Amino acid sequence: MNLIAAHQARSVLRLAFHDAIGFSTSKDGVGGADGSIIVFDDIEMQSPANRGLNITSSLLKPFIEKHKISPGDL
């Protein structure tokens, strides 16, 4: 695996982790690994913890559209 592929793999895992650990404290049942970090990246990327994940999110959006899957399923 070359250096670029290794970096991309780490970024995708980091994005999934940050999506999964983000949860709502309300009792409406939202949050967790639901793909919201990709869907609402304009909001989610404002968190300092998500710095740099906007690139990964933008690279995954065409894949999601092409394969007709939901961001949560990805």
mmCIF file of the N, C-alpha and C atoms, coordinates in Angstrom:
data_MODEL
# 
_entry.id   MODEL 
# 
loop_
_atom_site.group_PDB 
_atom_site.id 
_atom_site.type_symbol 
_atom_site.label_atom_id 
_atom_site.label_alt_id 
_atom_site.label_comp_id 
_atom_site.label_asym_id 
_atom_site.label_entity_id 
_atom_site.label_seq_id 
_atom_site.pdbx_PDB_ins_code 
_atom_site.Cartn_x 
_atom_site.Cartn_y 
_atom_site.Cartn_z 
_atom_site.occupancy 
_atom_site.B_iso_or_equiv 
_atom_site.pdbx_formal_charge 
_atom_site.auth_seq_id 
_atom_site.auth_comp_id 
_atom_site.auth_asym_id 
_atom_site.auth_atom_id 
_atom_site.pdbx_PDB_model_num 
ATOM 1   N N  . MET A 1 1  ? 0.860   -1.174 0.000  1.00 0.00 ? 1  MET A N  1 
ATOM 2   C CA . MET A 1 1  ? 0.000   0.000  0.000  1.00 0.00 ? 1  MET A CA 1 
ATOM 3   C C  . MET A 1 1  ? 0.904   1.233  0.000  1.00 0.00 ? 1  MET A C  1 
ATOM 4   N N  . ASN A 1 2  ? 0.618   2.135  -0.909 1.00 0.00 ? 2  ASN A N  1 
ATOM 5   C CA . ASN A 1 2  ? 1.439   3.340  -0.948 1.00 0.00 ? 2  ASN A CA 1 
ATOM 6   C C  . ASN A 1 2  ? 0.993   4.342  0.119  1.00 0.00 ? 2  ASN A C  1 
ATOM 7   N N  . LEU A 1 3  ? 1.779   5.354  0.286  1.00 0.00 ? 3  LEU A N  1 
ATOM 8   C CA . LEU A 1 3  ? 1.546   6.335  1.348  1.00 0.00 ? 3  LEU A CA 1 
ATOM 9   C C  . LEU A 1 3  ? 0.207   7.043  1.198  1.00 0.00 ? 3  LEU A C  1 
ATOM 10  N N  . ILE A 1 4  ? -0.186  7.382  -0.014 1.00 0.00 ? 4  ILE A N  1 
ATOM 11  C CA . ILE A 1 4  ? -1.458  8.084  -0.237 1.00 0.00 ? 4  ILE A CA 1 
ATOM 12  C C  . ILE A 1 4  ? -2.630  7.177  0.111  1.00 0.00 ? 4  ILE A C  1 
ATOM 13  N N  . ALA A 1 5  ? -2.576  5.918  -0.325 1.00 0.00 ? 5  ALA A N  1 
ATOM 14  C CA . ALA A 1 5  ? -3.657  4.974  -0.023 1.00 0.00 ? 5  ALA A CA 1 
ATOM 15  C C  . ALA A 1 5  ? -3.763  4.741  1.483  1.00 0.00 ? 5  ALA A C  1 
ATOM 16  N N  . ALA A 1 6  ? -2.635  4.643  2.157  1.00 0.00 ? 6  ALA A N  1 
ATOM 17  C CA . ALA A 1 6  ? -2.639  4.449  3.609  1.00 0.00 ? 6  ALA A CA 1 
ATOM 18  C C  . ALA A 1 6  ? -3.269  5.650  4.309  1.00 0.00 ? 6  ALA A C  1 
ATOM 19  N N  . HIS A 1 7  ? -2.946  6.863  3.852  1.00 0.00 ? 7  HIS A N  1 
ATOM 20  C CA . HIS A 1 7  ? -3.529  8.068  4.439  1.00 0.00 ? 7  HIS A CA 1 
ATOM 21  C C  . HIS A 1 7  ? -5.043  8.100  4.208  1.00 0.00 ? 7  HIS A C  1 
ATOM 22  N N  . GLN A 1 8  ? -5.471  7.739  2.997  1.00 0.00 ? 8  GLN A N  1 
ATOM 23  C CA . GLN A 1 8  ? -6.909  7.733  2.700  1.00 0.00 ? 8  GLN A CA 1 
ATOM 24  C C  . GLN A 1 8  ? -7.640  6.708  3.550  1.00 0.00 ? 8  GLN A C  1 
ATOM 25  N N  . ALA A 1 9  ? -7.040  5.541  3.749  1.00 0.00 ? 9  ALA A N  1 
ATOM 26  C CA . ALA A 1 9  ? -7.667  4.513  4.581  1.00 0.00 ? 9  ALA A CA 1 
ATOM 27  C C  . ALA A 1 9  ? -7.820  5.010  6.017  1.00 0.00 ? 9  ALA A C  1 
ATOM 28  N N  . ARG A 1 10 ? -6.786  5.638  6.543  1.00 0.00 ? 10 ARG A N  1 
ATOM 29  C CA . ARG A 1 10 ? -6.862  6.180  7.904  1.00 0.00 ? 10 ARG A CA 1 
ATOM 30  C C  . ARG A 1 10 ? -7.939  7.262  7.998  1.00 0.00 ? 10 ARG A C  1 
ATOM 31  N N  . SER A 1 11 ? -8.028  8.088  6.966  1.00 0.00 ? 11 SER A N  1 
ATOM 32  C CA . SER A 1 11 ? -9.017  9.177  6.972  1.00 0.00 ? 11 SER A CA 1 
ATOM 33  C C  . SER A 1 11 ? -10.443 8.643  6.956  1.00 0.00 ? 11 SER A C  1 
ATOM 34  N N  . VAL A 1 12 ? -10.688 7.586  6.186  1.00 0.00 ? 12 VAL A N  1 
ATOM 35  C CA . VAL A 1 12 ? -12.033 7.002  6.130  1.00 0.00 ? 12 VAL A CA 1 
ATOM 36  C C  . VAL A 1 12 ? -12.386 6.378  7.475  1.00 0.00 ? 12 VAL A C  1 
ATOM 37  N N  . LEU A 1 13 ? -11.446 5.683  8.092  1.00 0.00 ? 13 LEU A N  1 
ATOM 38  C CA . LEU A 1 13 ? -11.698 5.111  9.418  1.00 0.00 ? 13 LEU A CA 1 
ATOM 39  C C  . LEU A 1 13 ? -11.935 6.203  10.457 1.00 0.00 ? 13 LEU A C  1 
ATOM 40  N N  . ARG A 1 14 ? -11.178 7.277  10.364 1.00 0.00 ? 14 ARG A N  1 
ATOM 41  C CA . ARG A 1 14 ? -11.349 8.400  11.299 1.00 0.00 ? 14 ARG A CA 1 
ATOM 42  C C  . ARG A 1 14 ? -12.728 9.034  11.111 1.00 0.00 ? 14 ARG A C  1 
ATOM 43  N N  . LEU A 1 15 ? -13.145 9.199  9.848  1.00 0.00 ? 15 LEU A N  1 
ATOM 44  C CA . LEU A 1 15 ? -14.448 9.776  9.562  1.00 0.00 ? 15 LEU A CA 1 
ATOM 45  C C  . LEU A 1 15 ? -15.554 8.894  10.148 1.00 0.00 ? 15 LEU A C  1 
ATOM 46  N N  . ALA A 1 16 ? -15.455 7.583  9.963  1.00 0.00 ? 16 ALA A N  1 
ATOM 47  C CA . ALA A 1 16 ? -16.459 6.671  10.504 1.00 0.00 ? 16 ALA A CA 1 
ATOM 48  C C  . ALA A 1 16 ? -16.486 6.741  12.029 1.00 0.00 ? 16 ALA A C  1 
ATOM 49  N N  . PHE A 1 17 ? -15.327 6.791  12.640 1.00 0.00 ? 17 PHE A N  1 
ATOM 50  C CA . PHE A 1 17 ? -15.254 6.882  14.103 1.00 0.00 ? 17 PHE A CA 1 
ATOM 51  C C  . PHE A 1 17 ? -15.889 8.175  14.596 1.00 0.00 ? 17 PHE A C  1 
ATOM 52  N N  . HIS A 1 18 ? -15.551 9.292  13.967 1.00 0.00 ? 18 HIS A N  1 
ATOM 53  C CA . HIS A 1 18 ? -16.094 10.578 14.405 1.00 0.00 ? 18 HIS A CA 1 
ATOM 54  C C  . HIS A 1 18 ? -17.602 10.647 14.182 1.00 0.00 ? 18 HIS A C  1 
ATOM 55  N N  . ASP A 1 19 ? -18.092 9.989  13.139 1.00 0.00 ? 19 ASP A N  1 
ATOM 56  C CA . ASP A 1 19 ? -19.532 9.939  12.913 1.00 0.00 ? 19 ASP A CA 1 
ATOM 57  C C  . ASP A 1 19 ? -20.199 9.099  13.994 1.00 0.00 ? 19 ASP A C  1 
ATOM 58  N N  . ALA A 1 20 ? -19.576 7.982  14.356 1.00 0.00 ? 20 ALA A N  1 
ATOM 59  C CA . ALA A 1 20 ? -20.173 7.061  15.327 1.00 0.00 ? 20 ALA A CA 1 
ATOM 60  C C  . ALA A 1 20 ? -20.173 7.622  16.743 1.00 0.00 ? 20 ALA A C  1 
ATOM 61  N N  . ILE A 1 21 ? -19.122 8.355  17.121 1.00 0.00 ? 21 ILE A N  1 
ATOM 62  C CA . ILE A 1 21 ? -19.072 8.845  18.494 1.00 0.00 ? 21 ILE A CA 1 
ATOM 63  C C  . ILE A 1 21 ? -19.882 10.115 18.695 1.00 0.00 ? 21 ILE A C  1 
ATOM 64  N N  . GLY A 1 22 ? -20.251 10.762 17.608 1.00 0.00 ? 22 GLY A N  1 
ATOM 65  C CA . GLY A 1 22 ? -21.082 11.957 17.724 1.00 0.00 ? 22 GLY A CA 1 
ATOM 66  C C  . GLY A 1 22 ? -22.509 11.548 17.991 1.00 0.00 ? 22 GLY A C  1 
ATOM 67  N N  . PHE A 1 23 ? -23.058 11.974 19.088 1.00 0.00 ? 23 PHE A N  1 
ATOM 68  C CA . PHE A 1 23 ? -24.429 11.596 19.414 1.00 0.00 ? 23 PHE A CA 1 
ATOM 69  C C  . PHE A 1 23 ? -25.144 12.763 20.057 1.00 0.00 ? 23 PHE A C  1 
ATOM 70  N N  . SER A 1 24 ? -26.434 12.697 19.990 1.00 0.00 ? 24 SER A N  1 
ATOM 71  C CA . SER A 1 24 ? -27.280 13.726 20.579 1.00 0.00 ? 24 SER A CA 1 
ATOM 72  C C  . SER A 1 24 ? -27.618 13.328 22.012 1.00 0.00 ? 24 SER A C  1 
ATOM 73  N N  . THR A 1 25 ? -27.594 14.286 22.894 1.00 0.00 ? 25 THR A N  1 
ATOM 74  C CA . THR A 1 25 ? -27.971 14.010 24.279 1.00 0.00 ? 25 THR A CA 1 
ATOM 75  C C  . THR A 1 25 ? -29.487 14.078 24.464 1.00 0.00 ? 25 THR A C  1 
ATOM 76  N N  . SER A 1 26 ? -30.194 14.482 23.413 1.00 0.00 ? 26 SER A N  1 
ATOM 77  C CA . SER A 1 26 ? -31.653 14.501 23.512 1.00 0.00 ? 26 SER A CA 1 
ATOM 78  C C  . SER A 1 26 ? -32.179 13.075 23.413 1.00 0.00 ? 26 SER A C  1 
ATOM 79  N N  . LYS A 1 27 ? -33.433 12.913 23.720 1.00 0.00 ? 27 LYS A N  1 
ATOM 80  C CA . LYS A 1 27 ? -34.032 11.576 23.714 1.00 0.00 ? 27 LYS A CA 1 
ATOM 81  C C  . LYS A 1 27 ? -34.776 11.306 22.412 1.00 0.00 ? 27 LYS A C  1 
ATOM 82  N N  . ASP A 1 28 ? -34.366 11.959 21.332 1.00 0.00 ? 28 ASP A N  1 
ATOM 83  C CA . ASP A 1 28 ? -35.051 11.768 20.058 1.00 0.00 ? 28 ASP A CA 1 
ATOM 84  C C  . ASP A 1 28 ? -34.505 10.595 19.250 1.00 0.00 ? 28 ASP A C  1 
ATOM 85  N N  . GLY A 1 29 ? -33.478 9.921  19.755 1.00 0.00 ? 29 GLY A N  1 
ATOM 86  C CA . GLY A 1 29 ? -32.962 8.732  19.107 1.00 0.00 ? 29 GLY A CA 1 
ATOM 87  C C  . GLY A 1 29 ? -32.030 8.988  17.941 1.00 0.00 ? 29 GLY A C  1 
ATOM 88  N N  . VAL A 1 30 ? -31.581 10.213 17.763 1.00 0.00 ? 30 VAL A N  1 
ATOM 89  C CA . VAL A 1 30 ? -30.668 10.488 16.654 1.00 0.00 ? 30 VAL A CA 1 
ATOM 90  C C  . VAL A 1 30 ? -29.228 10.399 17.125 1.00 0.00 ? 30 VAL A C  1 
ATOM 91  N N  . GLY A 1 31 ? -28.359 10.218 16.183 1.00 0.00 ? 31 GLY A N  1 
ATOM 92  C CA . GLY A 1 31 ? -26.940 10.189 16.488 1.00 0.00 ? 31 GLY A CA 1 
ATOM 93  C C  . GLY A 1 31 ? -26.330 8.840  16.206 1.00 0.00 ? 31 GLY A C  1 
ATOM 94  N N  . GLY A 1 32 ? -25.082 8.728  16.532 1.00 0.00 ? 32 GLY A N  1 
ATOM 95  C CA . GLY A 1 32 ? -24.363 7.492  16.267 1.00 0.00 ? 32 GLY A CA 1 
ATOM 96  C C  . GLY A 1 32 ? -23.900 7.410  14.829 1.00 0.00 ? 32 GLY A C  1 
ATOM 97  N N  . ALA A 1 33 ? -23.641 6.217  14.366 1.00 0.00 ? 33 ALA A N  1 
ATOM 98  C CA . ALA A 1 33 ? -23.122 6.002  13.015 1.00 0.00 ? 33 ALA A CA 1 
ATOM 99  C C  . ALA A 1 33 ? -24.259 6.098  12.003 1.00 0.00 ? 33 ALA A C  1 
ATOM 100 N N  . ASP A 1 34 ? -24.655 7.321  11.691 1.00 0.00 ? 34 ASP A N  1 
ATOM 101 C CA . ASP A 1 34 ? -25.793 7.535  10.800 1.00 0.00 ? 34 ASP A CA 1 
ATOM 102 C C  . ASP A 1 34 ? -25.417 8.251  9.507  1.00 0.00 ? 34 ASP A C  1 
ATOM 103 N N  . GLY A 1 35 ? -24.141 8.564  9.336  1.00 0.00 ? 35 GLY A N  1 
ATOM 104 C CA . GLY A 1 35 ? -23.696 9.240  8.122  1.00 0.00 ? 35 GLY A CA 1 
ATOM 105 C C  . GLY A 1 35 ? -23.895 10.740 8.146  1.00 0.00 ? 35 GLY A C  1 
ATOM 106 N N  . SER A 1 36 ? -24.336 11.267 9.260  1.00 0.00 ? 36 SER A N  1 
ATOM 107 C CA . SER A 1 36 ? -24.611 12.713 9.324  1.00 0.00 ? 36 SER A CA 1 
ATOM 108 C C  . SER A 1 36 ? -23.361 13.549 9.095  1.00 0.00 ? 36 SER A C  1 
ATOM 109 N N  . ILE A 1 37 ? -22.206 13.001 9.385  1.00 0.00 ? 37 ILE A N  1 
ATOM 110 C CA . ILE A 1 37 ? -20.967 13.757 9.191  1.00 0.00 ? 37 ILE A CA 1 
ATOM 111 C C  . ILE A 1 37 ? -20.723 14.023 7.705  1.00 0.00 ? 37 ILE A C  1 
ATOM 112 N N  . ILE A 1 38 ? -21.286 13.168 6.841  1.00 0.00 ? 38 ILE A N  1 
ATOM 113 C CA . ILE A 1 38 ? -21.174 13.364 5.390  1.00 0.00 ? 38 ILE A CA 1 
ATOM 114 C C  . ILE A 1 38 ? -22.324 14.237 4.894  1.00 0.00 ? 38 ILE A C  1 
ATOM 115 N N  . VAL A 1 39 ? -23.534 13.949 5.361  1.00 0.00 ? 39 VAL A N  1 
ATOM 116 C CA . VAL A 1 39 ? -24.719 14.681 4.906  1.00 0.00 ? 39 VAL A CA 1 
ATOM 117 C C  . VAL A 1 39 ? -24.674 16.143 5.335  1.00 0.00 ? 39 VAL A C  1 
ATOM 118 N N  . PHE A 1 40 ? -24.288 16.376 6.581  1.00 0.00 ? 40 PHE A N  1 
ATOM 119 C CA . PHE A 1 40 ? -24.265 17.732 7.128  1.00 0.00 ? 40 PHE A CA 1 
ATOM 120 C C  . PHE A 1 40 ? -22.834 18.205 7.360  1.00 0.00 ? 40 PHE A C  1 
ATOM 121 N N  . ASP A 1 41 ? -21.972 17.934 6.392  1.00 0.00 ? 41 ASP A N  1 
ATOM 122 C CA . ASP A 1 41 ? -20.558 18.260 6.587  1.00 0.00 ? 41 ASP A CA 1 
ATOM 123 C C  . ASP A 1 41 ? -20.309 19.749 6.764  1.00 0.00 ? 41 ASP A C  1 
ATOM 124 N N  . ASP A 1 42 ? -21.188 20.594 6.213  1.00 0.00 ? 42 ASP A N  1 
ATOM 125 C CA . ASP A 1 42 ? -21.009 22.035 6.403  1.00 0.00 ? 42 ASP A CA 1 
ATOM 126 C C  . ASP A 1 42 ? -21.131 22.422 7.877  1.00 0.00 ? 42 ASP A C  1 
ATOM 127 N N  . ILE A 1 43 ? -21.913 21.683 8.628  1.00 0.00 ? 43 ILE A N  1 
ATOM 128 C CA . ILE A 1 43 ? -22.070 21.928 10.063 1.00 0.00 ? 43 ILE A CA 1 
ATOM 129 C C  . ILE A 1 43 ? -21.071 21.105 10.870 1.00 0.00 ? 43 ILE A C  1 
ATOM 130 N N  . GLU A 1 44 ? -21.008 19.809 10.559 1.00 0.00 ? 44 GLU A N  1 
ATOM 131 C CA . GLU A 1 44 ? -20.165 18.884 11.329 1.00 0.00 ? 44 GLU A CA 1 
ATOM 132 C C  . GLU A 1 44 ? -18.681 19.249 11.274 1.00 0.00 ? 44 GLU A C  1 
ATOM 133 N N  . MET A 1 45 ? -18.238 19.796 10.160 1.00 0.00 ? 45 MET A N  1 
ATOM 134 C CA . MET A 1 45 ? -16.813 20.101 10.010 1.00 0.00 ? 45 MET A CA 1 
ATOM 135 C C  . MET A 1 45 ? -16.396 21.356 10.769 1.00 0.00 ? 45 MET A C  1 
ATOM 136 N N  . GLN A 1 46 ? -17.360 22.045 11.378 1.00 0.00 ? 46 GLN A N  1 
ATOM 137 C CA . GLN A 1 46 ? -17.013 23.204 12.195 1.00 0.00 ? 46 GLN A CA 1 
ATOM 138 C C  . GLN A 1 46 ? -16.410 22.798 13.533 1.00 0.00 ? 46 GLN A C  1 
ATOM 139 N N  . SER A 1 47 ? -16.606 21.546 13.916 1.00 0.00 ? 47 SER A N  1 
ATOM 140 C CA . SER A 1 47 ? -16.011 21.047 15.158 1.00 0.00 ? 47 SER A CA 1 
ATOM 141 C C  . SER A 1 47 ? -14.508 20.872 14.959 1.00 0.00 ? 47 SER A C  1 
ATOM 142 N N  . PRO A 1 48 ? -13.697 21.402 15.856 1.00 0.00 ? 48 PRO A N  1 
ATOM 143 C CA . PRO A 1 48 ? -12.236 21.250 15.720 1.00 0.00 ? 48 PRO A CA 1 
ATOM 144 C C  . PRO A 1 48 ? -11.788 19.789 15.641 1.00 0.00 ? 48 PRO A C  1 
ATOM 145 N N  . ALA A 1 49 ? -12.525 18.891 16.275 1.00 0.00 ? 49 ALA A N  1 
ATOM 146 C CA . ALA A 1 49 ? -12.159 17.468 16.244 1.00 0.00 ? 49 ALA A CA 1 
ATOM 147 C C  . ALA A 1 49 ? -12.270 16.879 14.843 1.00 0.00 ? 49 ALA A C  1 
ATOM 148 N N  . ASN A 1 50 ? -13.092 17.486 13.994 1.00 0.00 ? 50 ASN A N  1 
ATOM 149 C CA . ASN A 1 50 ? -13.305 16.972 12.643 1.00 0.00 ? 50 ASN A CA 1 
ATOM 150 C C  . ASN A 1 50 ? -12.438 17.668 11.596 1.00 0.00 ? 50 ASN A C  1 
ATOM 151 N N  . ARG A 1 51 ? -11.498 18.443 12.046 1.00 0.00 ? 51 ARG A N  1 
ATOM 152 C CA . ARG A 1 51 ? -10.639 19.194 11.132 1.00 0.00 ? 51 ARG A CA 1 
ATOM 153 C C  . ARG A 1 51 ? -9.974  18.247 10.132 1.00 0.00 ? 51 ARG A C  1 
ATOM 154 N N  . GLY A 1 52 ? -10.070 18.577 8.857  1.00 0.00 ? 52 GLY A N  1 
ATOM 155 C CA . GLY A 1 52 ? -9.441  17.797 7.790  1.00 0.00 ? 52 GLY A CA 1 
ATOM 156 C C  . GLY A 1 52 ? -10.315 16.698 7.215  1.00 0.00 ? 52 GLY A C  1 
ATOM 157 N N  . LEU A 1 53 ? -11.422 16.375 7.875  1.00 0.00 ? 53 LEU A N  1 
ATOM 158 C CA . LEU A 1 53 ? -12.285 15.308 7.382  1.00 0.00 ? 53 LEU A CA 1 
ATOM 159 C C  . LEU A 1 53 ? -13.183 15.760 6.240  1.00 0.00 ? 53 LEU A C  1 
ATOM 160 N N  . ASN A 1 54 ? -13.248 17.056 5.988  1.00 0.00 ? 54 ASN A N  1 
ATOM 161 C CA . ASN A 1 54 ? -14.070 17.551 4.883  1.00 0.00 ? 54 ASN A CA 1 
ATOM 162 C C  . ASN A 1 54 ? -13.563 17.022 3.541  1.00 0.00 ? 54 ASN A C  1 
ATOM 163 N N  . ILE A 1 55 ? -12.268 16.816 3.413  1.00 0.00 ? 55 ILE A N  1 
ATOM 164 C CA . ILE A 1 55 ? -11.704 16.283 2.167  1.00 0.00 ? 55 ILE A CA 1 
ATOM 165 C C  . ILE A 1 55 ? -12.189 14.848 1.964  1.00 0.00 ? 55 ILE A C  1 
ATOM 166 N N  . THR A 1 56 ? -12.123 14.049 3.016  1.00 0.00 ? 56 THR A N  1 
ATOM 167 C CA . THR A 1 56 ? -12.571 12.662 2.941  1.00 0.00 ? 56 THR A CA 1 
ATOM 168 C C  . THR A 1 56 ? -14.065 12.604 2.642  1.00 0.00 ? 56 THR A C  1 
ATOM 169 N N  . SER A 1 57 ? -14.833 13.450 3.291  1.00 0.00 ? 57 SER A N  1 
ATOM 170 C CA . SER A 1 57 ? -16.268 13.494 3.058  1.00 0.00 ? 57 SER A CA 1 
ATOM 171 C C  . SER A 1 57 ? -16.568 13.823 1.594  1.00 0.00 ? 57 SER A C  1 
ATOM 172 N N  . SER A 1 58 ? -15.881 14.794 1.051  1.00 0.00 ? 58 SER A N  1 
ATOM 173 C CA . SER A 1 58 ? -16.137 15.184 -0.343 1.00 0.00 ? 58 SER A CA 1 
ATOM 174 C C  . SER A 1 58 ? -15.706 14.099 -1.330 1.00 0.00 ? 58 SER A C  1 
ATOM 175 N N  . LEU A 1 59 ? -14.720 13.289 -0.964 1.00 0.00 ? 59 LEU A N  1 
ATOM 176 C CA . LEU A 1 59 ? -14.296 12.184 -1.824 1.00 0.00 ? 59 LEU A CA 1 
ATOM 177 C C  . LEU A 1 59 ? -15.291 11.020 -1.779 1.00 0.00 ? 59 LEU A C  1 
ATOM 178 N N  . LEU A 1 60 ? -15.993 10.861 -0.671 1.00 0.00 ? 60 LEU A N  1 
ATOM 179 C CA . LEU A 1 60 ? -16.940 9.760  -0.530 1.00 0.00 ? 60 LEU A CA 1 
ATOM 180 C C  . LEU A 1 60 ? -18.307 10.064 -1.148 1.00 0.00 ? 60 LEU A C  1 
ATOM 181 N N  . LYS A 1 61 ? -18.675 11.320 -1.270 1.00 0.00 ? 61 LYS A N  1 
ATOM 182 C CA . LYS A 1 61 ? -19.998 11.674 -1.795 1.00 0.00 ? 61 LYS A CA 1 
ATOM 183 C C  . LYS A 1 61 ? -20.262 11.105 -3.188 1.00 0.00 ? 61 LYS A C  1 
ATOM 184 N N  . PRO A 1 62 ? -19.327 11.199 -4.138 1.00 0.00 ? 62 PRO A N  1 
ATOM 185 C CA . PRO A 1 62 ? -19.580 10.602 -5.463 1.00 0.00 ? 62 PRO A CA 1 
ATOM 186 C C  . PRO A 1 62 ? -19.749 9.076  -5.396 1.00 0.00 ? 62 PRO A C  1 
ATOM 187 N N  . PHE A 1 63 ? -19.018 8.416  -4.512 1.00 0.00 ? 63 PHE A N  1 
ATOM 188 C CA . PHE A 1 63 ? -19.147 6.965  -4.338 1.00 0.00 ? 63 PHE A CA 1 
ATOM 189 C C  . PHE A 1 63 ? -20.545 6.611  -3.855 1.00 0.00 ? 63 PHE A C  1 
ATOM 190 N N  . ILE A 1 64 ? -21.041 7.385  -2.893 1.00 0.00 ? 64 ILE A N  1 
ATOM 191 C CA . ILE A 1 64 ? -22.384 7.160  -2.345 1.00 0.00 ? 64 ILE A CA 1 
ATOM 192 C C  . ILE A 1 64 ? -23.435 7.322  -3.434 1.00 0.00 ? 64 ILE A C  1 
ATOM 193 N N  . GLU A 1 65 ? -23.302 8.374  -4.236 1.00 0.00 ? 65 GLU A N  1 
ATOM 194 C CA . GLU A 1 65 ? -24.263 8.635  -5.305 1.00 0.00 ? 65 GLU A CA 1 
ATOM 195 C C  . GLU A 1 65 ? -24.189 7.572  -6.394 1.00 0.00 ? 65 GLU A C  1 
ATOM 196 N N  . LYS A 1 66 ? -22.988 7.203  -6.780 1.00 0.00 ? 66 LYS A N  1 
ATOM 197 C CA . LYS A 1 66 ? -22.790 6.223  -7.848 1.00 0.00 ? 66 LYS A CA 1 
ATOM 198 C C  . LYS A 1 66 ? -23.375 4.862  -7.485 1.00 0.00 ? 66 LYS A C  1 
ATOM 199 N N  . HIS A 1 67 ? -23.182 4.443  -6.255 1.00 0.00 ? 67 HIS A N  1 
ATOM 200 C CA . HIS A 1 67 ? -23.615 3.111  -5.836 1.00 0.00 ? 67 HIS A CA 1 
ATOM 201 C C  . HIS A 1 67 ? -24.976 3.113  -5.144 1.00 0.00 ? 67 HIS A C  1 
ATOM 202 N N  . LYS A 1 68 ? -25.598 4.290  -5.080 1.00 0.00 ? 68 LYS A N  1 
ATOM 203 C CA . LYS A 1 68 ? -26.956 4.433  -4.527 1.00 0.00 ? 68 LYS A CA 1 
ATOM 204 C C  . LYS A 1 68 ? -27.091 3.787  -3.140 1.00 0.00 ? 68 LYS A C  1 
ATOM 205 N N  . ILE A 1 69 ? -26.183 4.168  -2.267 1.00 0.00 ? 69 ILE A N  1 
ATOM 206 C CA . ILE A 1 69 ? -26.249 3.718  -0.882 1.00 0.00 ? 69 ILE A CA 1 
ATOM 207 C C  . ILE A 1 69 ? -26.403 4.926  0.022  1.00 0.00 ? 69 ILE A C  1 
ATOM 208 N N  . SER A 1 70 ? -26.841 4.702  1.223  1.00 0.00 ? 70 SER A N  1 
ATOM 209 C CA . SER A 1 70 ? -26.989 5.820  2.145  1.00 0.00 ? 70 SER A CA 1 
ATOM 210 C C  . SER A 1 70 ? -25.655 6.088  2.844  1.00 0.00 ? 70 SER A C  1 
ATOM 211 N N  . PRO A 1 71 ? -25.425 7.323  3.270  1.00 0.00 ? 71 PRO A N  1 
ATOM 212 C CA . PRO A 1 71 ? -24.202 7.612  4.018  1.00 0.00 ? 71 PRO A CA 1 
ATOM 213 C C  . PRO A 1 71 ? -24.088 6.778  5.290  1.00 0.00 ? 71 PRO A C  1 
ATOM 214 N N  . GLY A 1 72 ? -25.200 6.483  5.931  1.00 0.00 ? 72 GLY A N  1 
ATOM 215 C CA . GLY A 1 72 ? -25.185 5.645  7.125  1.00 0.00 ? 72 GLY A CA 1 
ATOM 216 C C  . GLY A 1 72 ? -24.756 4.220  6.814  1.00 0.00 ? 72 GLY A C  1 
ATOM 217 N N  . ASP A 1 73 ? -25.169 3.701  5.667  1.00 0.00 ? 73 ASP A N  1 
ATOM 218 C CA . ASP A 1 73 ? -24.763 2.348  5.278  1.00 0.00 ? 73 ASP A CA 1 
ATOM 219 C C  . ASP A 1 73 ? -23.288 2.294  4.905  1.00 0.00 ? 73 ASP A C  1 
ATOM 220 N N  . LEU A 1 74 ? -22.789 3.377  4.380  1.00 0.00 ? 74 LEU A N  1 
ATOM 221 C CA . LEU A 1 74 ? -21.359 3.405  4.038  1.00 0.00 ? 74 LEU A CA 1 
ATOM 222 C C  . LEU A 1 74 ? -20.532 3.262  5.291  1.00 0.00 ? 74 LEU A C  1 
# 
